[in-house]
Amino acid sequence: MLALRRMLTPRRKRVMPPSITDEIVTERLLIRPTRPGDSADVLTSIDDEIETINGWRPQSKLDLGRAIAADRDPWHWVIRLREPDVLIGVLGAQFVDPLMIDGCEIGFWVLGQHRRNGYMTEAVAAFVERLGVNDITTVRASTAVSNVAVHRIMHSVGFVETGRRQRTLQNGTVIDAIDYKAPAR
Ligand SMILES: CC(C)(COP(=O)(O)OP(=O)(O)OC[C@H]1O[C@@H](n2cnc3c(N)ncnc32)[C@H](O)[C@@H]1OP(=O)(O)O)[C@@H](O)C(=O)NCCC(=O)NCCS
């Protein structure tokens, strides 16, 4: 019975379409899918604050590092400065829509020493534009009411608030969150 139910239930894909695996170049940044060699840099970019804000379980960071090293991570992009060529942050995107056109949710972080330079605003704008070019109709994001920087980014890039709710993160932490949506470009 369980096997039959599994066969009849469509699997919710969490993959990115191949059409957005190309790199994105902006005025100051290069954004590209992770490669196995990025694993150590990505792990170093995740400090305790980022783990807490994302509400990850202790294992989450290690799992991400292993997935990148094994070339099994279609969900994250590294954000690198073009000059000098260093990793300054990471952008993640996941689909919960089997047709991969709706419900793409993004998340992101920037290393502490590179914050407040407008990098994430530049990265999110370019990333959302690329998703739109690839016929992905809706991009979503969700963050804590207290996360002022993310709200600023959402407004700058043209996201609109779609609702407020209590949201339970992976590690069980409950936050007051604001949901956002950006229409396709
Ligand atoms: C959120 C985060 C990615 C922003 O990255 P960033 O490159 O510093 O962002 P930007 O420089 O593009 O700044 C965007 C806006 O937020 C403001 N801002 C940035 N950090 C801020 C802070 N700590 N407090 C208040 N405003 C802040 C900037 O002044 C800018 O405002 P403006 O558009 O009015 O000029 C970064 O702070 C971070 O990694 N935080 C920890 C992880 C996190 O919160 N991720 C999001 C989870 S949903």
The ligand as a Gaussian input file, in Angstrom:
#p B3LYP/6-31G(d) Opt

LIG

0 1
 C       21.599000      40.060000       4.940000
 C       22.944000      40.164000       4.250000
 C       23.078000      39.048000       3.219000
 C       23.077000      41.540000       3.560000
 O       24.215000      41.539000       2.737000
 P       24.940000      42.895000       2.334000
 O       25.813000      42.646000       1.144000
 O       25.572000      43.519000       3.537000
 O       23.694000      43.815000       1.901000
 P       23.769000      45.215000       1.140000
 O       25.116000      45.839000       1.366000
 O       23.313000      45.008000      -0.262000
 O       22.747000      46.100000       1.977000
 C       21.367000      46.149000       1.683000
 C       20.706000      47.209000       2.552000
 O       20.642000      46.759000       3.909000
 C       21.285000      47.691000       4.770000
 N       21.963000      46.914000       5.783000
 C       22.937000      46.015000       5.622000
 N       23.270000      45.476000       6.805000
 C       22.487000      46.073000       7.728000
 C       22.353000      45.949000       9.143000
 N       23.115000      45.091000       9.837000
 N       21.438000      46.717000       9.757000
 C       20.660000      47.585000       9.085000
 N       20.722000      47.733000       7.721000
 C       21.638000      46.992000       7.083000
 C       22.250000      48.440000       3.863000
 O       22.578000      49.695000       4.392000
 C       21.437000      48.540000       2.595000
 O       20.449000      49.541000       2.767000
 P       20.021000      50.532000       1.574000
 O       19.438000      49.653000       0.484000
 O       19.029000      51.435000       2.189000
 O       21.295000      51.187000       1.116000
 C       24.114000      40.049000       5.305000
 O       23.900000      41.018000       6.312000
 C       24.183000      38.677000       5.952000
 O       24.812000      37.779000       5.411000
 N       23.522000      38.502000       7.117000
 C       23.524000      37.229000       7.829000
 C       22.759000      36.155000       7.066000
 C       21.331000      36.567000       6.737000
 O       20.693000      37.323000       7.457000
 N       20.843000      36.020000       5.609000
 C       19.466000      36.195000       5.202000
 C       18.637000      35.117000       5.806000
 S       16.958000      35.217000       5.228000

